[in-house]
Amino acid sequence: MSGYQSLSLLDIAIAAALIVVNGALSVALKLDLERKLAWAAVRSVVQLLAIGYVLGWVFQFSRWYVVLPLMALMTLIAGLSASNRGRRTYLGQRVDSVVSIWVSSWLVAAVGLFVVIRIHPWYEPQYAIPILGMILGNTLTGVSLGIERMTEELTAGRGAVEMSLALGATRWEAAQGPARQAVRAGMIPTLNQMTVVGLVSLPGMMTGQVLAGQSPLQAVRYQIVIMFFIAASSALGTVGAVLLTYRRLFSPEHRFMASKLVEREKPKRG
């Protein structure tokens, strides 16, 4: 089997030219996306180069007091990113997002590192950081979609919710419909991914292992495990985020505090 094929700066430049094609299409169709595409491309390059240098240093200096803060920083960024999405927000949404992502992702990652993969030491950065990163990326999506759908469902159905409460329903009885819709919305991306994995798409971890010369069957085993980690964490994170949102917006006296929901300020165009 051939060795790993390195990429030169020229190879990267050729790939980057494809983004120019996207920009040209945006200009031709008047989509007004060319600036966003350029900014996204620059951010991707800078962020990936930065994490590449950081991981290179972490891999060489493999200590728990180096790996753990990096994992905590990744989790915090994921939680804050999830809280910045959606049309509406409320006071405490950032805390709810960070807590739900932190608890679900770290719980599932702990099961994976200690019980399933059983690496020693547990903080081996070659395993701990990529596994947590893949879990965080998908849990972020579930949590952000769950919170967004919960707030939208409660806003659109405010009349029905308040009528249920006025007729004597408990806060959970009034909110369970929107909560179920929110959990479904948060879990759909992961379910769709699991449905087509291996048939339509080859996931990143499996592709990387195959390109690095690993046996395809062994790479598949790792990918199956990762997909189950992702599904579990996404479900736990979404449910947790929806329940925390519910507790923020409904008082113990069974009142819907709709005034806490506010629309985000739209960024001003220069």
C-alpha positions, 0 to 999 in steps of 0.5 A, a space after each residue: 500500500 502506498 504511503 501518505 501523499 503530502 500536499 504542497 502550497 501549489 496544491 492548496 492554491 489550486 483547491 482555493 481557486 474553486 472558491 473563486 468559481 463560487 465567487 464568480 457565480 455569486 457575482 453573476 447571479 447577484 447573490 451578494 455572497 462573494 464577500 462572505 465566501 472570501 471571509 469564510 475562506 480566509 477564516 478557514 485557512 487561518 483557523 486550520 493553520 492555527 490549530 495545526 500548529 497548536 496540535 503539533 505542539 500539544 502532540 509533542 508535549 503530551 500532558 493532561 494539563 495541556 490537553 485538558 485546557 485545550 479540550 475545555 476551550 474547544 467546548 466553550 467555543 462550541 457552546 458560544 457558537 451554538 448560542 449565537 444562532 437563531 432569530 430569537 434569544 433570551 437571557 441565559 441562552 449562552 449558559 444553557 448552550 454551553 452547559 448542555 454541550 459540555 455535559 453531553 459531549 464530555 460524558 459521551 467522550 468519557 465513555 468512548 475514551 475510558 470504556 470503548 477505545 480504552 486508551 492509556 493514558 486517557 488524555 492521549 491527544 492523538 485520540 482525545 482531541 479529535 474524538 471530542 472535536 467530532 462530537 462537539 461539532 455535531 452536538 453544536 448543530 443539534 443544540 443550536 437547532 433545538 433552541 432555535 426551534 423551541 423559541 420559534 415554536 413558543 413564539 408562533 404558538 404563544 396563544 395556544 400555550 397561554 390558553 392551555 395555562 389559563 385552562 389549568 394546564 401545567 407548564 410542561 403540559 403547555 410546553 411539551 408540544 414545542 419541546 418535542 418539535 425542537 428535539 426532533 429538529 435537533 436530531 434530524 441532521 444526525 439521523 440523516 447523516 447516519 442514514 447515508 453514511 457509507 453510501 453517499 458520503 465517506 466521513 472525515 475520520 474514515 477517509 483520513 485513516 484510509 488515506 494514511 494507510 489504515 485497513 479500510 475495515 479497521 477504519 470502518 470500525 472506528 467510524 461506526 463507533 464515532 457515529 454512535 458517539 455523535 448520535 448519543 451526544 447530539 440527542 443528550 445535548 439537544 434534550 438538555 438544551 430544550 429542557 433548559 430553555 423550557 425552564 428559563 421561559 416558564 416560571 415555577 408558577 406555571 406562567 409563560 414568560 414570553 417577554 424574555 424572548 427577544 429578537 436578535 439585532 441584525 448586523 448593520 451593513 456598511 
